Amino acid sequence: MDLKKLFTSLLAAVMMLALMGGAALADDHKGEGWVRVLHASPDAPAVDVYVNGEAVVEGADFKAYTDYLALPAGEHEVEIYPAGDQETAVISETLTVEAGSYYTASAINFLDSIELNVTQDDLMIEEGMVKVRAGHFSPDAPTVDVGLVGGDAVFSGASFPAVTDFAELPADTYDLEVRTPEGDQVIDLSGTALEEGMAYSVYAVNTLDSIEALVLTAPASEAMPSKMPEAGFGGAAEQTNSVLPYAMTLALLSGVIAFAVLRKRVLN
């Protein structure tokens, strides 16, 4: 038997298996969606967030939010509890995640009426542009507009708990404000720098007497890391995609062992 040809055939087969493993991993990745969680209930205590019975956020205070967390496409049970108390969930809902989509899930309203607000995040952004949207998460605030100081509205007529669609604007610095439809300024956002390729969600949060803007940002979807954080405490742990090199190493090692066994048999 030609051992050189045998080894070459084994090596080719091993490499093919490794590539097939990589393709399978890529397909699995395509079967994921991404969700970030925001605590926007002004009088609610710190909360723990569970997905499918597993803690993904613990001790999140008002205005805290996570990075995008990777979840398999499909339905997921989301439960929110007061921090450290799993007796009774203040929110218990089913969240449907589509592959390749991004979502923001926000706990909003006063504690006695707390609810989950879920929006799909469109992170496809044209070159040289940014995307901006507004969310009205202040339970006792009136309808508001978001626009240029002394100028036209970018968004108008946003009432609690509405979240507008994204508007696409050239990247630049803008003097923005949140105001009532009558023109009274509620929040001053002068000098807001909007960076190319970024999506900005500007949420009006807290009660009317303490209303403020909370800005969440995200890069364009094509600029997102290839491996997003898995659902886990805080959702911010860095991940590295070391599975494929490991699979290739394991496959090569298996091939070498198989070759050694066959070689021994031939020689004997």
Order of alpha helices (4+ residues) and beta strands (2+ residues): alpha-beta-beta-beta-beta-beta-beta-beta-beta-beta-beta-beta-beta-beta-beta-beta-beta-alpha
